[in-house]
Structures are given as C-alpha cells and as structure tokens.
C-alpha cells in the first residue's frame, strides 16, 4: 500500500491554523484571567449560597438545605411563566432584529452617497443607554401623552384609548419594540462585518450565470455569512435572554411581564432571599450556557473553513 502524500497547501494551511490558534490563545489569555478573577468569586459565592436557606432579614436562621432551593424554584409555576416570557422576548426580538439588521447591513454595505452619515444614523440607537431608551418608549406608549396611539390609530385594534400597559400581550409588545429598536444596530454591525467577507467575484459569477438577486442572496450571500450570522444570533440571544432594564423601567413586571432576571432581582433585592435568589442566578447561568451550546450546534458552522483554512 502506497502512502498518499499530503498536499503542500494543506500542510501549510494546517501549520498556519496551529500557529494562529496558539497566537489566539496567548492574546486571549490575559482577558480570560482577568474575567475569571472578576467573575469566579461571585459565581462560587452564588453556588454556595444557593445551598442554604438564607434571608438577610433573619441572618441567624441560615441553614444548609442542599438542593431544596432548586427544587422550590423548579416546582414554582411563576418560574416557568417568567422563563416562557423570557424565551418569547428572546425569540421574537432576535428574529425581527436579524431581518431588519440584515437589511440595514445591506444598505450600509452598498450605499455610496453619504455612507458615513447613513451608517452613523443607523447606529445611533445602540449608543443610547438602555434605561434612557426604555423611558423614551414608555412615554411613546403612554395612554395620555404617547404618540403611538395618535400615529398608528389607523391600524386595527389601536385607538386613542389603547392602554398598552393594561394587559399582558400589549405590554409584552411594547417591551419587545423597545428591545428591537435599541439593539438592531448591534445586529446590523455584526452582519455588516460578515457581509464584507462575501466575495464580489462569486456574486459577479452568479450574476453572469443568470442568477436573480434572490438566488444570489440565498445561494451565495447567506451561505457565506453563516459564521457571522451565528455570532450575531448567539450574542443577541444571550443578551436578550438576560433582559432586565426594559422590563424594570416600562412595567416593573406588572401584567405578567416578568423575565427570569427580573424574578431573580425581586427575590434578592426586594425580598432579601439570598438562597432562592442565588439558586435562580445559577439556573439562569446554566440556561445561558445551554442556549449558547444549542445555537452553536444548530448552525454547525465550520470556523476553520470560514477563516479560509480548509
């Protein structure tokens, strides 16, 4: 049996990949160490406290209860209701932001006239503090002073007396609108980076072959942006799952609009339940890890190929 020689290009690509990975680890190591120093102790402390019945108002009543706090949380319907709210906000927000962000990315990538002004205008919402934007949208949806009812009164179901914060789904809609408006520019920025990596030669070749714009979009642009799309969806999904500011400012959890983060806040800050609150924070952390794992598995992106190493 004769050995199959390894092509020189493949060997060179492999050597380059190894060298780049080694360099990447060295560059990332200081940041990882700092993050571990900053976050490791709070995480360990939260895990430790989650095993105790501990309330700040009765510190002498602290007692080890094992996993009872986790069983209490998982057996409470409020936890699952808030988790469902969080998932709905995350899925709807990320899906809408992905579509609108892609459109904005295409505009920023293709526009020639006043490119700097257009890009700056699109990215302005992301530069606004979340609490400030939440207050602005709370005012916009206000029953007495908001402009939403006046501007969109011609739509079915919207009138001058529409109370957006008077029931569950309208309040959820207002929260998701504020979230989408604030973070769509971030999504478009990540997609713009991926769009700039799509080869113009491939697009021109597809156009010469008679491919329509839609065919070039689905067969050339999107497949070559899978890595960028995965990163954008991953970052935004993890961020949206931890939503807190918008809910705190706009509804304070009223009308069953609590999220998982807001429930944790209420247990720790308002009710001083450090044990239950710590258990909630640990479960939130594990859920975020699981979510990240599922998103990476869903996209099945070959990062080596995306970097041109294979």
C-alpha positions, 0 to 999 in steps of 0.5 A: 500500500502506497502512502498518499502524500499530503498536499503542500497547501494543506500542510501549510494551511494546517501549520498556519491554523496551529500557529494562529490558534496558539497566537489566539490563545496567548492574546486571549489569555490575559482577558480570560484571567482577568474575567475569571478573577472578576467573575469566579468569586461571585459565581462560587459565592452564588453556588454556595449560597444557593445551598442554604436557606438564607434571608438577610432579614433573619441572618441567624436562621441560615441553614444548609438545605442542599438542593431544596432551593432548586427544587422550590424554584423548579416546582414554582409555576411563576418560574416557568411563566417568567422563563416562557416570557423570557424565551418569547422576548428572546425569540421574537426580538432576535428574529425581527432584529436579524431581518431588519439588521440584515437589511440595514447591513445591506444598505450600509454595505452598498450605499455610496452617497453619504455612507458615513452619515447613513451608517452613523444614523443607523447606529445611533440607537445602540449608543443610547443607554438602555434605561434612557431608551426604555423611558423614551418608549414608555412615554411613546406608549403612554395612554395620555401623552404617547404618540403611538396611539395618535400615529398608528390609530389607523391600524386595527385594534389601536385607538386613542384609548389603547392602554398598552400597559393594561394587559399582558400581550400589549405590554409584552409588545411594547417591551419587545419594540423597545428591545428591537429598536435599541439593539438592531444596530448591534445586529446590523454591525455584526452582519455588516462585518460578515457581509464584507467577507462575501466575495464580489467575484462569486456574486459577479459569477452568479450574476453572469450565470443568470442568477436573480438577486434572490438566488444570489442572496440565498445561494451565495450571500447567506451561505457565506455569512453563516459564521457571522450570522451565528455570532450575531444570533448567539450574542443577541440571544444571550443578551436578550435572554438576560433582559432586565432594564426594559422590563424594570423601567416600562412595567416593573413586571406588572401584567405578567411581564416578568423575565427570569432576571427580573424574578431573580432581582425581586427575590434578592433585592426586594425580598432579601432571599439570598438562597432562592435568589442565588439558586435562580442566578445559577439556573439562569447561568446554566440556561445561558450556557445551554442556549449558547451550546444549542445555537452553536450546534444548530448552525454547525458552522465550520470556523476553520473553513470560514477563516479560509483554512480548509 
